[in-house]
Amino acid sequence: MKIAITSTGNSPASTLDQRFGRCSWFVIYDTESGATEFIPNQHKNDEEGAGPAAVQLIASRKVTKIISGEFGEKVKSQLDSMRVQLIILKNPEITIDNIIKLLSH
């Protein structure tokens, strides 16, 4: 299973980005292989449509769950229709490494 995590940076020591569509990076974690991939969010500074553009990026990676601090209404309905589970984590201090450790237990 592939899980996307919003991140403030491109290393395991980076923290969870509380924004979905405007996060700095997406981390794609593969629970089967343990592989992680850091993808820059090219749409984070778009005037509008950052959320839906981020959904397309995530969908292209065959993700089934997304962990972030918050999701906009348009994005929620888009992801619901794609059967992607949204996990809201209100902990801006938690690192990507720690989230992955929690997922691998």
N, C-alpha and C positions, 0 to 999 in steps of 0.2 A: 504494500500500500504506500502511496506517496502522499506526504503531508507538506503543505506550504506553511511557512512561518514568516511573519513580517519582522524585518530586522533593521536596526539603525546603522548597521555596518556590514562588512563582508568578511567577518571572522567569527569563530565560535564564541569569542569573548564579548561580542557585540550584544546589546540588549534588545528585547522585544520592542518593536516599533508599535505604538498604540494606534497608528493610522493604517488602514488597509490600502486604499487607493493611492495615498500619498506617502507610503512608506519609502524608505531609501532603498531597501533591498528585499528580495524574497529569497528565503532558504527553502530548497526542495529537499526533503529528507525521505529517503526510501527505507521503509521499515524492514524490508526483506534483505537488502544488500548492505544496509548501514551507510550507504553513500549519501553525501550532502553536496548540494550544488548551490552556489550563491549567484543570483541573477539580479543585476541592477534594474531598478524600476525606472524605465525611460519615460514614464508618463507622470511622474510625481509632481512636476511643475506645470503640467498642462492647465490651461485656464479652466477648462471644463472637461468632463468625461474621463477623468483619471480612474475612477472606480471601475466603470465598464471596461476600459482598456486593460486594467489590471486583471479583471476576470478573464478576458481573452488570453492573456499571457499565461495565467494559471491553468486554464482549461487545456491549453496546448501541451501542458506537461502531465496531463492525466492525473491530476491531484484529486483525492477524495475527501480530504479534510483541510481546513485552513485555520491557523491559530493567529489571532490578532487581538488588539485591545478594543477595537470597535469596527463596525461595518455600517455603511450608509444604507438607506432604505432601498434604493435602486439595486444596489449590489446584492442585498439579502434576497430579493425576489429572483434575481438572475441566478444566483447560486442555488437557491431552493429548487428552481426548475431543472438545474443540472444535477441535482441530488448530491451536492457537495455539502458536507457537514461544517458548520461554523462553530468554532470554539473561541469564546471571548475570555481573555485572560487579563484581568486588571492588575497587572504587576509589572510596571515599567522597569523595574530593577532586575528582573530575571534575565539571565543570559541565554543565548541560543543553545550553548552547550548544556545548560541545566534543563532546558525544555526537552532536548533530545534524550538526555538521560532519563527523564520522566517517561518519555514515550517508549523507551526500550525496555521498560520493566514489565 
